């Protein structure tokens, strides 16, 4: 069965390319998944994001997936 959700539009960005709203949306999604759903209460901000390539999946402008 195919998903009812449309395929996300993928974008790869360096940290310096993230605007405040996008960074907020990424952090919220990561906290929702790792801290809330997976019960993993560890610090989310570890400095690794500064040098990482951020892969965003968006539907209608909203961040729906992240790697």
N, CA, C and O atoms as CSV, one atom per row, in Angstrom:
chain,resi,resn,atom,element,x,y,z
A,1,UNK,N,N,0.835,-1.178,0.000
A,1,UNK,CA,C,0.000,0.000,0.000
A,1,UNK,C,C,0.882,1.244,0.000
A,1,UNK,O,O,1.820,1.345,0.791
A,2,UNK,N,N,0.585,2.171,-0.872
A,2,UNK,CA,C,1.344,3.414,-0.953
A,2,UNK,C,C,0.878,4.392,0.103
A,2,UNK,O,O,-0.297,4.418,0.472
A,3,UNK,N,N,1.797,5.183,0.578
A,3,UNK,CA,C,1.486,6.187,1.579
A,3,UNK,C,C,0.587,7.265,0.990
A,3,UNK,O,O,0.656,7.570,-0.200
A,4,UNK,N,N,-0.253,7.832,1.838
A,4,UNK,CA,C,-1.124,8.921,1.395
A,4,UNK,C,C,-0.384,10.251,1.355
A,4,UNK,O,O,-0.896,11.229,0.812
A,5,UNK,N,N,0.822,10.294,1.928
A,5,UNK,CA,C,1.609,11.521,1.948
A,5,UNK,C,C,2.400,11.653,0.658
A,5,UNK,O,O,2.941,10.661,0.169
A,6,UNK,N,N,2.481,12.848,0.098
A,6,UNK,CA,C,3.321,13.033,-1.089
A,6,UNK,C,C,4.794,12.903,-0.714
A,6,UNK,O,O,5.180,13.134,0.432
A,7,UNK,N,N,5.598,12.535,-1.684
A,7,UNK,CA,C,7.033,12.420,-1.445
A,7,UNK,C,C,7.590,13.790,-1.072
A,7,UNK,O,O,7.245,14.794,-1.696
A,8,UNK,N,N,8.452,13.834,-0.054
A,8,UNK,CA,C,9.007,15.131,0.338
A,8,UNK,C,C,9.988,15.660,-0.694
A,8,UNK,O,O,10.556,14.905,-1.483
A,9,UNK,N,N,10.173,16.966,-0.672
A,9,UNK,CA,C,11.206,17.608,-1.485
A,9,UNK,C,C,12.449,17.672,-0.614
A,9,UNK,O,O,12.411,18.225,0.486
A,10,UNK,N,N,13.546,17.114,-1.095
A,10,UNK,CA,C,14.773,17.008,-0.306
A,10,UNK,C,C,15.720,18.148,-0.624
A,10,UNK,O,O,15.889,18.534,-1.780
A,11,UNK,N,N,16.341,18.683,0.432
A,11,UNK,CA,C,17.319,19.750,0.313
A,11,UNK,C,C,18.462,19.464,1.274
A,11,UNK,O,O,18.225,19.078,2.419
A,12,UNK,N,N,19.691,19.645,0.828
A,12,UNK,CA,C,20.866,19.495,1.691
A,12,UNK,C,C,21.457,20.874,1.942
A,12,UNK,O,O,21.748,21.614,1.002
A,13,UNK,N,N,21.633,21.219,3.227
A,13,UNK,CA,C,22.132,22.535,3.603
A,13,UNK,C,C,23.230,22.423,4.656
A,13,UNK,O,O,23.197,21.540,5.513
A,14,UNK,N,N,24.203,23.329,4.579
A,14,UNK,CA,C,25.191,23.469,5.642
A,14,UNK,C,C,24.571,24.315,6.743
A,14,UNK,O,O,23.606,25.040,6.504
A,15,UNK,N,N,25.121,24.224,7.944
A,15,UNK,CA,C,24.564,24.938,9.089
A,15,UNK,C,C,24.400,26.430,8.802
A,15,UNK,O,O,23.373,27.016,9.143
A,16,UNK,N,N,25.397,27.042,8.183
A,16,UNK,CA,C,25.346,28.479,7.912
A,16,UNK,C,C,24.214,28.866,6.955
A,16,UNK,O,O,23.851,30.039,6.867
A,17,UNK,N,N,23.663,27.892,6.246
A,17,UNK,CA,C,22.573,28.155,5.307
A,17,UNK,C,C,21.190,28.042,5.953
A,17,UNK,O,O,20.186,28.380,5.327
A,18,UNK,N,N,21.134,27.574,7.186
A,18,UNK,CA,C,19.846,27.396,7.860
A,18,UNK,C,C,19.369,28.729,8.430
A,18,UNK,O,O,20.107,29.401,9.151
A,19,UNK,N,N,18.141,29.109,8.108
A,19,UNK,CA,C,17.584,30.302,8.745
A,19,UNK,C,C,16.994,29.904,10.098
A,19,UNK,O,O,16.867,28.719,10.405
A,20,UNK,N,N,16.638,30.901,10.896
A,20,UNK,CA,C,16.166,30.645,12.259
A,20,UNK,C,C,14.937,29.740,12.283
A,20,UNK,O,O,14.851,28.848,13.126
A,21,UNK,N,N,13.994,29.949,11.383
A,21,UNK,CA,C,12.770,29.144,11.365
A,21,UNK,C,C,13.068,27.688,11.021
A,21,UNK,O,O,12.523,26.777,11.645
A,22,UNK,N,N,13.924,27.469,10.038
A,22,UNK,CA,C,14.271,26.110,9.638
A,22,UNK,C,C,15.008,25.395,10.756
A,22,UNK,O,O,14.730,24.227,11.028
A,23,UNK,N,N,15.952,26.079,11.415
A,23,UNK,CA,C,16.663,25.480,12.537
A,23,UNK,C,C,15.685,25.116,13.656
A,23,UNK,O,O,15.792,24.042,14.248
A,24,UNK,N,N,14.752,25.989,13.941
A,24,UNK,CA,C,13.723,25.707,14.954
A,24,UNK,C,C,12.937,24.452,14.590
A,24,UNK,O,O,12.729,23.577,15.430
A,25,UNK,N,N,12.505,24.368,13.341
A,25,UNK,CA,C,11.711,23.218,12.895
A,25,UNK,C,C,12.505,21.916,12.979
A,25,UNK,O,O,11.959,20.875,13.346
A,26,UNK,N,N,13.794,21.975,12.639
A,26,UNK,CA,C,14.662,20.796,12.730
A,26,UNK,C,C,14.791,20.346,14.181
A,26,UNK,O,O,14.609,19.170,14.494
A,27,UNK,N,N,15.105,21.287,15.059
A,27,UNK,CA,C,15.292,20.938,16.467
A,27,UNK,C,C,14.015,20.407,17.087
A,27,UNK,O,O,14.049,19.467,17.880
A,28,UNK,N,N,12.899,20.999,16.731
A,28,UNK,CA,C,11.626,20.513,17.268
A,28,UNK,C,C,11.353,19.077,16.818
A,28,UNK,O,O,10.945,18.238,17.621
A,29,UNK,N,N,11.578,18.798,15.541
A,29,UNK,CA,C,11.368,17.451,15.023
A,29,UNK,C,C,12.312,16.456,15.705
A,29,UNK,O,O,11.889,15.369,16.099
A,30,UNK,N,N,13.583,16.823,15.843
A,30,UNK,CA,C,14.540,15.921,16.495
A,30,UNK,C,C,14.158,15.665,17.948
A,30,UNK,O,O,14.230,14.526,18.410
A,31,UNK,N,N,13.761,16.685,18.663
A,31,UNK,CA,C,13.362,16.507,20.061
A,31,UNK,C,C,12.106,15.651,20.160
A,31,UNK,O,O,12.011,14.782,21.027
A,32,UNK,N,N,11.135,15.896,19.269
A,32,UNK,CA,C,9.913,15.084,19.277
A,32,UNK,C,C,10.225,13.608,19.059
A,32,UNK,O,O,9.642,12.747,19.717
A,33,UNK,N,N,11.140,13.312,18.143
A,33,UNK,CA,C,11.457,11.923,17.827
A,33,UNK,C,C,12.353,11.295,18.886
A,33,UNK,O,O,12.018,10.243,19.429
A,34,UNK,N,N,13.468,11.912,19.183
A,34,UNK,CA,C,14.449,11.270,20.060
A,34,UNK,C,C,14.109,11.377,21.539
A,34,UNK,O,O,14.207,10.389,22.266
A,35,UNK,N,N,13.718,12.542,21.989
A,35,UNK,CA,C,13.465,12.724,23.421
A,35,UNK,C,C,12.085,12.206,23.798
A,35,UNK,O,O,11.953,11.455,24.764
A,36,UNK,N,N,11.058,12.594,23.055
A,36,UNK,CA,C,9.686,12.245,23.423
A,36,UNK,C,C,9.342,10.812,23.015
A,36,UNK,O,O,8.971,10.002,23.864
A,37,UNK,N,N,9.461,10.495,21.726
A,37,UNK,CA,C,9.021,9.182,21.240
A,37,UNK,C,C,9.957,8.043,21.641
A,37,UNK,O,O,9.498,6.949,21.969
A,38,UNK,N,N,11.263,8.295,21.615
A,38,UNK,CA,C,12.216,7.224,21.906
A,38,UNK,C,C,12.730,7.269,23.350
A,38,UNK,O,O,13.595,6.480,23.731
A,39,UNK,N,N,12.197,8.189,24.142
A,39,UNK,CA,C,12.565,8.289,25.556
A,39,UNK,C,C,14.079,8.334,25.740
A,39,UNK,O,O,14.646,7.589,26.540
A,40,UNK,N,N,14.712,9.213,24.993
A,40,UNK,CA,C,16.169,9.344,24.996
A,40,UNK,C,C,16.527,10.754,25.480
A,40,UNK,O,O,16.837,11.622,24.664
A,41,UNK,N,N,16.489,10.993,26.800
A,41,UNK,CA,C,16.660,12.347,27.337
A,41,UNK,C,C,18.124,12.787,27.441
A,41,UNK,O,O,18.624,13.038,28.538
A,42,UNK,N,N,18.794,12.879,26.315
A,42,UNK,CA,C,20.185,13.307,26.293
A,42,UNK,C,C,20.270,14.660,25.606
A,42,UNK,O,O,19.381,15.013,24.831
A,43,UNK,N,N,21.324,15.425,25.876
A,43,UNK,CA,C,21.457,16.751,25.247
A,43,UNK,C,C,21.384,16.647,23.722
A,43,UNK,O,O,22.091,15.852,23.104
A,44,UNK,N,N,20.534,17.449,23.148
A,44,UNK,CA,C,20.341,17.429,21.697
A,44,UNK,C,C,21.422,18.246,20.988
A,44,UNK,O,O,21.853,17.884,19.893
A,45,UNK,N,N,21.850,19.318,21.591
A,45,UNK,CA,C,22.857,20.174,20.965
A,45,UNK,C,C,24.240,19.794,21.469
A,45,UNK,O,O,24.579,20.023,22.630
A,46,UNK,N,N,25.042,19.201,20.566
A,46,UNK,CA,C,26.355,18.701,20.957
A,46,UNK,C,C,27.497,19.323,20.167
A,46,UNK,O,O,28.647,18.910,20.313
A,47,UNK,N,N,27.194,20.306,19.336
A,47,UNK,CA,C,28.222,20.952,18.532
A,47,UNK,C,C,28.448,20.310,17.181
A,47,UNK,O,O,29.077,20.922,16.318
A,48,UNK,N,N,27.958,19.100,16.964
A,48,UNK,CA,C,28.173,18.397,15.696
A,48,UNK,C,C,27.412,19.040,14.539
A,48,UNK,O,O,27.804,18.895,13.382
A,49,UNK,N,N,26.338,19.742,14.844
A,49,UNK,CA,C,25.526,20.358,13.782
A,49,UNK,C,C,26.290,21.431,13.007
A,49,UNK,O,O,26.008,21.672,11.833
A,50,UNK,N,N,27.247,22.067,13.657
A,50,UNK,CA,C,27.975,23.169,13.026
A,50,UNK,C,C,28.737,22.731,11.788
A,50,UNK,O,O,28.859,23.506,10.840
A,51,UNK,N,N,29.251,21.511,11.773
A,51,UNK,CA,C,30.012,21.013,10.634
A,51,UNK,C,C,29.273,19.990,9.788
A,51,UNK,O,O,29.837,19.440,8.842
A,52,UNK,N,N,28.018,19.732,10.121
A,52,UNK,CA,C,27.251,18.686,9.430
A,52,UNK,C,C,26.532,19.215,8.192
A,52,UNK,O,O,26.273,20.411,8.063
A,53,UNK,N,N,26.223,18.305,7.305
A,53,UNK,CA,C,25.342,18.593,6.184
A,53,UNK,C,C,23.954,18.141,6.608
A,53,UNK,O,O,23.768,16.986,6.991
A,54,UNK,N,N,22.990,19.032,6.545
A,54,UNK,CA,C,21.638,18.773,7.037
A,54,UNK,C,C,20.732,18.454,5.847
A,54,UNK,O,O,20.571,19.271,4.941
A,55,UNK,N,N,20.147,17.266,5.860
A,55,UNK,CA,C,19.257,16.820,4.786
A,55,UNK,C,C,17.823,16.972,5.270
A,55,UNK,O,O,17.408,16.311,6.222
A,56,UNK,N,N,17.071,17.844,4.614
A,56,UNK,CA,C,15.697,18.149,5.006
A,56,UNK,C,C,14.719,17.617,3.981
A,56,UNK,O,O,14.918,17.775,2.776
A,57,UNK,N,N,13.662,16.988,4.463
A,57,UNK,CA,C,12.547,16.581,3.613
A,57,UNK,C,C,11.351,17.450,3.969
A,57,UNK,O,O,10.922,17.474,5.123
A,58,UNK,N,N,10.811,18.161,2.990
A,58,UNK,CA,C,9.698,19.084,3.255
A,58,UNK,C,C,8.483,18.752,2.402
A,58,UNK,O,O,8.594,18.312,1.258
A,59,UNK,N,N,7.321,18.979,3.002
A,59,UNK,CA,C,6.035,18.932,2.292
A,59,UNK,C,C,5.347,20.257,2.559
A,59,UNK,O,O,5.161,20.643,3.713
A,60,UNK,N,N,4.975,20.946,1.515
A,60,UNK,CA,C,4.325,22.259,1.642
A,60,UNK,C,C,5.117,23.192,2.530
A,60,UNK,O,O,4.524,23.964,3.283
A,61,UNK,N,N,6.447,23.150,2.467
A,61,UNK,CA,C,7.297,24.036,3.234
A,61,UNK,C,C,7.599,23.583,4.644
A,61,UNK,O,O,8.506,24.124,5.277
A,62,UNK,N,N,6.867,22.603,5.161
A,62,UNK,CA,C,7.079,22.125,6.537
A,62,UNK,C,C,8.113,21.007,6.547
A,62,UNK,O,O,8.094,20.131,5.682
A,63,UNK,N,N,9.022,21.036,7.534
A,63,UNK,CA,C,10.019,19.977,7.677
A,63,UNK,C,C,9.312,18.722,8.186
A,63,UNK,O,O,8.746,18.720,9.279
A,64,UNK,N,N,9.349,17.661,7.389
A,64,UNK,CA,C,8.677,16.408,7.715
A,64,UNK,C,C,9.663,15.268,7.962
A,64,UNK,O,O,9.320,14.253,8.567
A,65,UNK,N,N,10.907,15.456,7.476
A,65,UNK,CA,C,11.938,14.422,7.623
A,65,UNK,C,C,13.283,15.125,7.725
A,65,UNK,O,O,13.476,16.224,7.204
A,66,UNK,N,N,14.207,14.462,8.412
A,66,UNK,CA,C,15.506,15.083,8.633
A,66,UNK,C,C,16.562,14.001,8.819
A,66,UNK,O,O,16.324,12.981,9.465
A,67,UNK,N,N,17.738,14.247,8.237
A,67,UNK,CA,C,18.871,13.335,8.441
A,67,UNK,C,C,20.147,14.145,8.466
A,67,UNK,O,O,21.231,13.585,8.626
